[in-house]
Amino acid sequence: MAEGEKIRVLIVDDIVDTREQLEKLLFFEKDIEVVGKASSGREAITMAGQLHPNVILMDINMPDMDGIAATEAIMNKDPAIQVIIMSVQGETDYLRRAMLAGAREFLTKPISADDLYKSIRHVHKLAATRPKTINLAESGGINAPQRGVELGQIIAVFSPKGGVGTSVVAANLAIAIRQLTSKKVALVDANAIFGDLAVILNLRSDKTIIDLAQRTDELDEELLEDVLATHTSQVKVLLAPPDPQRGELVNAEHVRAILEALRRSFDFVIVDTPASFQDRSLASLDLATRIVTLITLEMHCIRDLTLFLEVADLLGYPQEKTMLVLNKATNRTGIKAEDIEKSLQRKVSYQIGDAGHDVTFWINQGVPLIISKPNHQFSRDILNLARDLTAATRAPGAKGNPGKGLPEKTGKAAEKPAQGGFFRFFKR
């Protein structure tokens, strides 16, 4: 935002007192200007076209046209407008509907002044910093460098539903890419509140993503090297904080700045992305070259996937950016991959076999399955996925034959599992 320029805000609510109260709250903010007030969804659509606000505060429940429908209509005409939905109800269904309509934030009434100011500035900043969608065909494909700068690939491992194995897949995928390419690989635990990579990789470090979030103006190779932990596979890992309270301090701008810095220093950045449509997750998904979207053969997971694909379309992600991968694949659930493909009209690119018992056992031992059992079907499936993601960038002489077979075992960890795993944290 240029110096002296104000954030133009349109307030939409069918209750006069609410409109007046919100305007009073914003009156003394020097960088915010209320340019109009609308009492209905239809009036909001008209005024948005006339006033061109930067941000709209939109009530969700209005008599003639609700805030969801009005948001959708406004976003279809002008996607640059940032909409903040307001509601007295904070249920997940309302949040999802708001996101599908194109809203960027969701505030539950009554709204505190601090939350209001923070949200308006936050969504306006997102609009200014969010990268434009790249036409992959015109730019030379998924692996093409952008704007003449050699940037690493960001691969987000994501699922709209929790508990489907994103952390396990992200950790094993990062190691597989390192084995296949011998290139620089970073693994990021973007689940700053309940991250699992420290346990899965048997890593402990005093430095976490918080140390970078507090110094985003100083991000360089030296600082990254100091903060990232080194796994035995030579994958560099950015761990989540050990407690949720500190994790709450990491916001979307921090995630974006950290990933931008990492892609300048690493050939591949694998992101374990939290199962959420919140801005922290969207920051990773926006920047990702590919989104490895994990699904399982469960109806509620398929339902959540449908919602995510709709959101991805609204965010302008090209279809080839999102790769559907079936995890914990089994023929005992009554649903087949073909059923998902028919329902979604999207191809399931890869299937990773169900290896729940073995994955859990080797997590407890502190060694990822791809190292402890490279010939396991799970490891083979992960390697096939890694080969696809790295096909255009595999280094000559890298371990592993891209045509067949598996990488050679490397280091002692591949020959003998480390002892203790997560249980070492309980040693006295």
Residue, then its C-alpha position, 0 to 999 in steps of 0.5 A: m500500500a502506497e504511503g497515505e493510501k487507505i484501505r477502503v472498507l464497505i460494511v454490509d449488515d441489515i442491522v443499523d446499529t451494527r453498521e454504525q458500531l463498526e463504522k465508529l470502531l474504524f473511524f480513528e484508524k488512520d489507514i482505514e476508511v469506510v467508503g460505504k454501508a449497505s443494508s442487504g446483499r443486493e445493495a452490497i453487490t451494487m455498491a461494490g461495483q460503484l465504490h470498488p472497496n478493498v475489503i468488505l465486512m459482510d454479514i452472513n444472515m440477511p433477509d433478501m440475499d445472504g452474505i454467502a450469495a452476495t460474496e459469490a456474486i461480488m467475487n465473480k465480478d471482482p476477485a481482487i476484493q477481499v471479503i470478511i464474513m461476519s456471523v453470530q454462529g461459528e460452526t465449521d459448516y459456515l466457515r466452509r461455505a464462506m471459503l467456497a464463496g471466496a471469503r478470506e476470513f470469518l469473524t464470529k460476533p461480537i467482534s472485538a476491535d483488535d480482531l476487526y483491525k487485524s483482520i482488515r489489515h491482514v486480508h488487505k496485505l494478503a491481496a497485495t502479496r499473493p502471487k499471481t496464478i502461473n499458466l503452467a503450459e505457457s511457462g514451460g510446465i511444472n518444473a520451469p523456473q519463474r521470472g529468470v530466477e532458479l527457484g526450488q519446487i515447493i511440494a505441499v502434502f495436504s488433505p482437507k481431512g485430518g488423520v489421513g497420514t500427511s505427516v508420514v507421507a511428507a517425511n518419507l517423500a522428502i527422504a525419497i526425493r533426497q535419495l533419488t536426486s541427491k539434491k538439497v531437500a528441506l522438509v517443513d512442519a507447517n502444522a505449527i500448533f500440533g506438528d508431528l515431524a519431530v516424532i516421526l523423524n526422531l528429531r529434537s532441536d531447540k530451534t523451530i519455525i518460531d525462530l524464523a517467524q520472529r526474524t522474517d526480515e533477516l532470512d538468509e542461508e546462514l540463518l536457515e542453516d542455523v535453525l533447520a535440523t539435519h536428519t540422517s538422510q541429509v534432509k533439512v527439517l524445520l520443526a514445529p514448536p513443542d507446544p501449541q501456545r507458541g505455534e499460535l504465534v506463526n501466521a500466514e505471512h510468516v509461512r509465506a516468507i519462510l517458504e520463499a526463503l527456502r525455495r531460494s536455498f533448496d531444490f525441493v521444499i516439502v511442506d507438511t500442510p495442516a488440514s485446514f482452509q485457514d490462511r496458514s494452510l492457504a499460504s503453503l498451497d498458494l506457493a506450492t508448485r504441486i499439491v499432493t492431495l491425500i485421500t482415503l477411502e472414507m465417505h467423509c474424506i471424499r466429501d471434504l475433498t470435494l469441498f477442497l477441489e471447489v475451493a481450489d478452483l475458486l482460488g484459481y489453481p490449475q488442475e495439474k497443480t493438484m495431484l490426487v493420491l490415495n493413501k492407505a489404499t485397501n480393498r476392504t472399505g467397500i469403495k474403490a479408487e475408480d468410484i472416486e474418479k467417477s464421482l469427481q471426474r478427476k484421476v487418482s494419480y497414485q495409490i499408497g498401500d495400507a501399511g498402518h502397523d508397519v508405519t507405526f512400529w517404525i515411527n516408534q523405533g525412530v526410523p521412517l519406513i523408507i529407510s528401515k524397509p526400502n523394499h516394503q510396498f509402502s516404500r515402493d509407492i512413495l518412491n514412485l510418487a517421488r520419481d514423478l515429482t522429480a522426473a525433470t530434475r533428477a541429478p545424474g548419478a543419483k542413487g536409485n534407478p529412475g526406471k526400476g528398482l529402489p535406491e541403495k541403502t545409505g548409512k547405518a540407519a538403513e541397515k539397523p534401526a535407531q533405538g528408542g524413537f519417540f521413547r527417548f524423550f521419556k528417558r531420565 
